[in-house]
Amino acid sequence: MSDVRWMIDGYQEWLDRQGLPVHTGLAIDLMQAETKPWARLGADAAFIHLDARGDFSTCYLADIAAGRSTEPMRGIFEEVFYVLDGNGSTVLELPDGKQRSFEWQRGSLFAIPVNTRYRHHNSSGTKKARLASVSDLPTVMKLFRDEKFVFDNPHVFDRLGEEKFFKGEGTFIPTREHRHMWETNFVPNLLTFDQMRVSHGRGTGSMNIMFILADGTMHAHMSEIPAGNYKKAHVHGEGYFIFQLSGEGYSLYWNVGEEPIRVDWTYGVMHSPPYRMWHQHFNVASEGARYLAIAFGSMRYPFLKEKLQVIQRSYTVKNPDVQIEYEDEDPKIRRLFDAERAKYLARGKAPAASR
């Protein structure tokens, strides 16, 4: 019976064959994470498996050396990229032989339409570019367990969308608070993106926008915490990759009856809340703190029952099972924040109005 195979994870077996670093934990500084050569990509890479990654998606880092390009890639999975640092371009090869390209920079967000062949190019002659990819590759690899079928499949999907979606333009889709959407394939710079809408239900002055990227099942949204302010504590399912984009602060994670775990963050830190674990985000800086969250199950295609329930939920109505209002939070939360905000201001930062 020793040769009997069981409890098989097709994605994990594939990943083991790649010979790459796999970083784990509750949080990680993506700007400091080690990468190693990945033959398939033609660049250095590392996978990020945080504690709350979940079953459906994964993240990897790609370091493209100065003046270099990746190998052509494609796959029957959906992939969303965030550019952590550097400048370059991505060229898509269309089924009719034509190409479509766009230029990216630090702060860019874009999605690869499923099974479209693409290649990244670093336009700098002196500086590497570091990109992060979040995809539903684990779902696909676990289903089919066939590397050639996943990465070398000739099927053409009609997911390119409008031509303007690769030019940094998009379509605003109004729904309701904390659910307004921006449909596109490419956002030139999340750090200056100006289409967010007010979402007071998650915290006074909070801003938010949901993204529909390449008509896909991968979800992304961006939120902003005002200067010297914080969001309400909340819970949801696992599988969210949270990228800190601006500001300075910390997040608290806790289970009921336990002391919170603290994660300090600035630009480039990724963290992720484990399943149904309470968490809360605090911005001590005198500028807005933006963060990007990428997960499986979009607003258009929720896929999971849990994600559908999240979409249907309103944060303008009290619901203590999923969110703690300011007036109901533990007083220690506010005292800690006031102390951390005072430390920030003592370092000589300009003051800003608090909540």
ZISULSUL-V439419 format. One record per backbone hydrogen bond with DSSP energy under -0.5 kcal/mol. CO is the residue of the C=O (numbers start at 0). NH is the residue of the N-H. E is the energy in kcal/mol with one decimal. If there is no record, write none. Layout:
CO:NH:E ; CO:NH:E
//
This chain:
0:3:-1.6 ; 7:9:-0.6 ; 8:12:-2.4 ; 9:13:-1.7 ; 10:14:-2.7 ; 11:15:-2.5 ; 12:16:-1.2 ; 13:17:-0.6 ; 14:17:-1.3 ; 14:18:-0.6 ; 14:19:-0.5 ; 15:18:-0.7 ; 20:46:-2.6 ; 22:48:-3.3 ; 24:50:-2.7 ; 25:271:-1.3 ; 27:29:-1.0 ; 27:269:-3.2 ; 28:31:-1.6 ; 28:32:-0.8 ; 35:44:-3.0 ; 37:41:-2.4 ; 37:42:-1.1 ; 40:70:-3.0 ; 42:37:-2.0 ; 43:62:-2.8 ; 44:20:-0.5 ; 44:35:-2.4 ; 45:60:-3.2 ; 46:22:-2.9 ; 46:48:-0.6 ; 47:49:-0.5 ; 47:58:-0.7 ; 48:24:-0.5 ; 49:52:-2.1 ; 51:238:-2.8 ; 55:138:-1.2 ; 57:134:-2.2 ; 58:47:-3.1 ; 59:132:-3.0 ; 60:45:-1.4 ; 61:63:-0.6 ; 61:130:-2.4 ; 62:43:-1.3 ; 62:64:-0.7 ; 63:128:-2.3 ; 64:67:-2.2 ; 67:121:-2.8 ; 72:117:-2.7 ; 74:114:-2.1 ; 76:114:-0.6 ; 77:135:-1.5 ; 78:111:-2.4 ; 79:133:-2.9 ; 80:109:-2.2 ; 81:83:-0.9 ; 81:131:-2.9 ; 82:106:-2.7 ; 84:129:-2.1 ; 86:122:-1.4 ; 86:123:-0.7 ; 87:103:-2.5 ; 88:120:-3.0 ; 89:101:-1.5 ; 90:118:-1.4 ; 91:93:-0.7 ; 91:99:-2.0 ; 92:116:-0.7 ; 93:96:-2.2 ; 97:93:-3.0 ; 99:91:-3.6 ; 101:89:-2.2 ; 103:87:-2.2 ; 104:107:-2.4 ; 106:189:-3.3 ; 107:82:-2.4 ; 108:186:-3.6 ; 109:80:-3.6 ; 110:112:-0.6 ; 111:78:-0.8 ; 112:115:-1.9 ; 114:116:-0.5 ; 116:92:-2.9 ; 117:72:-2.7 ; 118:90:-2.4 ; 119:69:-2.3 ; 120:88:-2.3 ; 120:122:-0.7 ; 123:66:-2.0 ; 128:63:-2.9 ; 128:130:-0.5 ; 129:83:-1.5 ; 129:84:-1.8 ; 130:61:-2.8 ; 131:81:-2.5 ; 132:59:-2.2 ; 133:79:-2.8 ; 134:57:-2.2 ; 135:138:-0.5 ; 135:139:-1.7 ; 136:140:-3.1 ; 137:141:-2.3 ; 138:142:-1.6 ; 139:143:-2.4 ; 140:144:-1.9 ; 145:149:-2.1 ; 146:150:-2.6 ; 147:151:-2.3 ; 149:75:-2.0 ; 154:156:-0.5 ; 156:158:-1.4 ; 161:164:-1.5 ; 162:165:-1.7 ; 163:166:-1.7 ; 163:168:-1.7 ; 164:184:-1.4 ; 164:185:-0.9 ; 170:182:-2.9 ; 171:173:-0.6 ; 172:180:-2.5 ; 175:178:-2.3 ; 175:179:-0.5 ; 179:209:-2.8 ; 180:172:-3.1 ; 181:183:-0.5 ; 181:211:-2.1 ; 182:170:-2.1 ; 183:213:-1.5 ; 184:110:-2.3 ; 185:187:-0.5 ; 186:108:-2.3 ; 188:191:-1.0 ; 188:192:-0.6 ; 196:207:-2.4 ; 198:201:-1.7 ; 199:202:-1.5 ; 201:231:-2.1 ; 202:205:-2.6 ; 205:198:-3.6 ; 206:223:-2.1 ; 207:196:-2.7 ; 208:221:-2.4 ; 209:181:-2.5 ; 210:212:-0.6 ; 210:219:-0.8 ; 211:183:-2.4 ; 211:213:-0.5 ; 212:215:-1.4 ; 216:296:-2.3 ; 218:294:-2.2 ; 219:210:-3.1 ; 220:292:-2.9 ; 221:208:-1.8 ; 222:290:-2.3 ; 223:206:-2.0 ; 224:288:-2.7 ; 225:228:-1.0 ; 227:354:-0.7 ; 228:282:-2.7 ; 232:323:-2.5 ; 233:278:-1.8 ; 235:275:-2.0 ; 238:240:-0.5 ; 239:241:-0.7 ; 240:242:-0.6 ; 240:293:-2.0 ; 241:243:-0.5 ; 241:270:-1.6 ; 242:291:-2.6 ; 243:267:-2.5 ; 247:283:-1.9 ; 247:284:-1.1 ; 248:264:-3.0 ; 249:281:-2.9 ; 250:262:-2.7 ; 251:279:-1.6 ; 252:260:-3.6 ; 253:277:-1.5 ; 254:257:-2.4 ; 260:252:-2.4 ; 262:250:-2.4 ; 264:248:-2.3 ; 265:268:-1.6 ; 267:29:-2.2 ; 268:243:-2.3 ; 269:27:-2.5 ; 270:241:-1.9 ; 273:276:-1.9 ; 275:277:-0.5 ; 277:253:-2.6 ; 278:233:-2.2 ; 279:251:-2.3 ; 280:230:-2.5 ; 281:249:-1.8 ; 281:283:-0.7 ; 282:228:-1.0 ; 284:227:-2.1 ; 287:289:-0.6 ; 288:224:-2.8 ; 289:244:-2.9 ; 289:245:-1.4 ; 290:222:-2.2 ; 291:242:-3.6 ; 292:220:-2.2 ; 293:240:-2.8 ; 294:218:-3.0 ; 300:297:-1.3 ; 301:303:-3.1 ; 303:307:-2.1 ; 304:308:-2.1 ; 305:309:-1.8 ; 306:310:-2.3 ; 307:311:-2.0 ; 308:312:-1.0 ; 309:312:-0.5 ; 313:316:-0.6 ; 318:321:-2.0 ; 318:322:-2.0 ; 321:234:-1.7 ; 322:324:-0.6 ; 323:232:-0.6 ; 324:327:-1.5 ; 324:328:-0.7 ; 325:328:-1.1 ; 329:332:-2.2 ; 329:333:-0.6 ; 330:334:-2.0 ; 331:335:-2.4 ; 332:336:-2.0 ; 333:337:-2.8 ; 334:338:-2.0 ; 335:339:-2.4 ; 336:340:-2.8 ; 337:341:-2.2 ; 338:342:-1.8 ; 339:343:-1.8 ; 340:344:-2.4 ; 341:345:-2.1 ; 342:346:-0.8 ; 343:346:-0.9 ; 343:348:-0.9 ; 344:347:-1.8
//
